[in-house]
Amino acid sequence: MDILYFAWVRERVGLPRERIETTAATVADLVEELRAREERYAAAFADLSALRVAVDQELTDFDAPLAGAREVAFFPPMTGG
């Protein structure tokens, strides 16, 4: 699965994207796997209320299932203008 990081999430993780193997059933499970990897991931995912997520380019919630997903993107909320 491809994981994409945008804005300050990318800065904290230190990567714009990566391909991982996961057994996570939901986005929340994936976040827990990532947090356990290294401190930089724990810092990036410390406050989920400050993050948004998209699965296969569709905005969703952290309880969304990952079965069949090819891509998950994490990014801060966006403002218009």
C-alpha positions as protocol buffer text, in pm:
chain_id: "A"
residue {
  index: 1
  type: MET
  ca { x: 0 y: 0 z: 0 }
}
residue {
  index: 2
  type: ASP
  ca { x: 123 y: 351 z: -78 }
}
residue {
  index: 3
  type: ILE
  ca { x: 119 y: 600 z: 207 }
}
residue {
  index: 4
  type: LEU
  ca { x: 138 y: 971 z: 119 }
}
residue {
  index: 5
  type: TYR
  ca { x: 223 y: 1251 z: 361 }
}
residue {
  index: 6
  type: PHE
  ca { x: 151 y: 1618 z: 295 }
}
residue {
  index: 7
  type: ALA
  ca { x: 252 y: 1953 z: 451 }
}
residue {
  index: 8
  type: TRP
  ca { x: 376 y: 1932 z: 812 }
}
residue {
  index: 9
  type: VAL
  ca { x: 299 y: 1558 z: 826 }
}
residue {
  index: 10
  type: ARG
  ca { x: 558 y: 1507 z: 551 }
}
residue {
  index: 11
  type: GLU
  ca { x: 804 y: 1728 z: 739 }
}
residue {
  index: 12
  type: ARG
  ca { x: 768 y: 1530 z: 1063 }
}
residue {
  index: 13
  type: VAL
  ca { x: 787 y: 1189 z: 897 }
}
residue {
  index: 14
  type: GLY
  ca { x: 1066 y: 1301 z: 665 }
}
residue {
  index: 15
  type: LEU
  ca { x: 918 y: 1137 z: 355 }
}
residue {
  index: 16
  type: PRO
  ca { x: 662 y: 1245 z: 95 }
}
residue {
  index: 17
  type: ARG
  ca { x: 550 y: 884 z: 40 }
}
residue {
  index: 18
  type: GLU
  ca { x: 638 y: 525 z: 111 }
}
residue {
  index: 19
  type: ARG
  ca { x: 516 y: 178 z: 23 }
}
residue {
  index: 20
  type: ILE
  ca { x: 441 y: -49 z: 317 }
}
residue {
  index: 21
  type: GLU
  ca { x: 301 y: -391 z: 388 }
}
residue {
  index: 22
  type: THR
  ca { x: 31 y: -381 z: 653 }
}
residue {
  index: 23
  type: THR
  ca { x: -220 y: -605 z: 822 }
}
residue {
  index: 24
  type: ALA
  ca { x: -422 y: -305 z: 944 }
}
residue {
  index: 25
  type: ALA
  ca { x: -797 y: -342 z: 906 }
}
residue {
  index: 26
  type: THR
  ca { x: -875 y: 29 z: 942 }
}
residue {
  index: 27
  type: VAL
  ca { x: -699 y: 362 z: 902 }
}
residue {
  index: 28
  type: ALA
  ca { x: -680 y: 386 z: 1283 }
}
residue {
  index: 29
  type: ASP
  ca { x: -503 y: 48 z: 1294 }
}
residue {
  index: 30
  type: LEU
  ca { x: -259 y: 172 z: 1029 }
}
residue {
  index: 31
  type: VAL
  ca { x: -189 y: 485 z: 1234 }
}
residue {
  index: 32
  type: GLU
  ca { x: -110 y: 267 z: 1537 }
}
residue {
  index: 33
  type: GLU
  ca { x: 133 y: 59 z: 1327 }
}
residue {
  index: 34
  type: LEU
  ca { x: 301 y: 376 z: 1202 }
}
residue {
  index: 35
  type: ARG
  ca { x: 322 y: 531 z: 1550 }
}
residue {
  index: 36
  type: ALA
  ca { x: 500 y: 220 z: 1677 }
}
residue {
  index: 37
  type: ARG
  ca { x: 768 y: 240 z: 1405 }
}
residue {
  index: 38
  type: GLU
  ca { x: 970 y: 539 z: 1522 }
}
residue {
  index: 39
  type: GLU
  ca { x: 943 y: 860 z: 1721 }
}
residue {
  index: 40
  type: ARG
  ca { x: 902 y: 1070 z: 1405 }
}
residue {
  index: 41
  type: TYR
  ca { x: 581 y: 882 z: 1319 }
}
residue {
  index: 42
  type: ALA
  ca { x: 459 y: 910 z: 1678 }
}
residue {
  index: 43
  type: ALA
  ca { x: 513 y: 1287 z: 1655 }
}
residue {
  index: 44
  type: ALA
  ca { x: 334 y: 1314 z: 1320 }
}
residue {
  index: 45
  type: PHE
  ca { x: 31 y: 1119 z: 1445 }
}
residue {
  index: 46
  type: ALA
  ca { x: 20 y: 1252 z: 1803 }
}
residue {
  index: 47
  type: ASP
  ca { x: -300 y: 1451 z: 1751 }
}
residue {
  index: 48
  type: LEU
  ca { x: -541 y: 1289 z: 1505 }
}
residue {
  index: 49
  type: SER
  ca { x: -784 y: 1579 z: 1542 }
}
residue {
  index: 50
  type: ALA
  ca { x: -526 y: 1786 z: 1350 }
}
residue {
  index: 51
  type: LEU
  ca { x: -522 y: 1539 z: 1059 }
}
residue {
  index: 52
  type: ARG
  ca { x: -741 y: 1441 z: 769 }
}
residue {
  index: 53
  type: VAL
  ca { x: -719 y: 1118 z: 575 }
}
residue {
  index: 54
  type: ALA
  ca { x: -810 y: 1000 z: 227 }
}
residue {
  index: 55
  type: VAL
  ca { x: -828 y: 639 z: 113 }
}
residue {
  index: 56
  type: ASP
  ca { x: -786 y: 593 z: -260 }
}
residue {
  index: 57
  type: GLN
  ca { x: -832 y: 970 z: -302 }
}
residue {
  index: 58
  type: GLU
  ca { x: -1163 y: 988 z: -113 }
}
residue {
  index: 59
  type: LEU
  ca { x: -1187 y: 1177 z: 215 }
}
residue {
  index: 60
  type: THR
  ca { x: -1283 y: 945 z: 496 }
}
residue {
  index: 61
  type: ASP
  ca { x: -1263 y: 889 z: 871 }
}
residue {
  index: 62
  type: PHE
  ca { x: -1001 y: 705 z: 1073 }
}
residue {
  index: 63
  type: ASP
  ca { x: -1241 y: 414 z: 1124 }
}
residue {
  index: 64
  type: ALA
  ca { x: -1258 y: 352 z: 747 }
}
residue {
  index: 65
  type: PRO
  ca { x: -1171 y: -2 z: 636 }
}
residue {
  index: 66
  type: LEU
  ca { x: -854 y: -62 z: 436 }
}
residue {
  index: 67
  type: ALA
  ca { x: -956 y: -384 z: 260 }
}
residue {
  index: 68
  type: GLY
  ca { x: -857 y: -347 z: -104 }
}
residue {
  index: 69
  type: ALA
  ca { x: -714 y: 4 z: -56 }
}
residue {
  index: 70
  type: ARG
  ca { x: -412 y: 96 z: -265 }
}
residue {
  index: 71
  type: GLU
  ca { x: -336 y: 440 z: -123 }
}
residue {
  index: 72
  type: VAL
  ca { x: -378 y: 629 z: 204 }
}
residue {
  index: 73
  type: ALA
  ca { x: -295 y: 1000 z: 231 }
}
residue {
  index: 74
  type: PHE
  ca { x: -251 y: 1201 z: 551 }
}
residue {
  index: 75
  type: PHE
  ca { x: -268 y: 1580 z: 554 }
}
residue {
  index: 76
  type: PRO
  ca { x: -371 y: 1872 z: 775 }
}
residue {
  index: 77
  type: PRO
  ca { x: -712 y: 2033 z: 729 }
}
residue {
  index: 78
  type: MET
  ca { x: -716 y: 2273 z: 438 }
}
residue {
  index: 79
  type: THR
  ca { x: -859 y: 2619 z: 429 }
}
residue {
  index: 80
  type: GLY
  ca { x: -1002 y: 2787 z: 126 }
}
residue {
  index: 81
  type: GLY
  ca { x: -943 y: 3131 z: 5 }
}
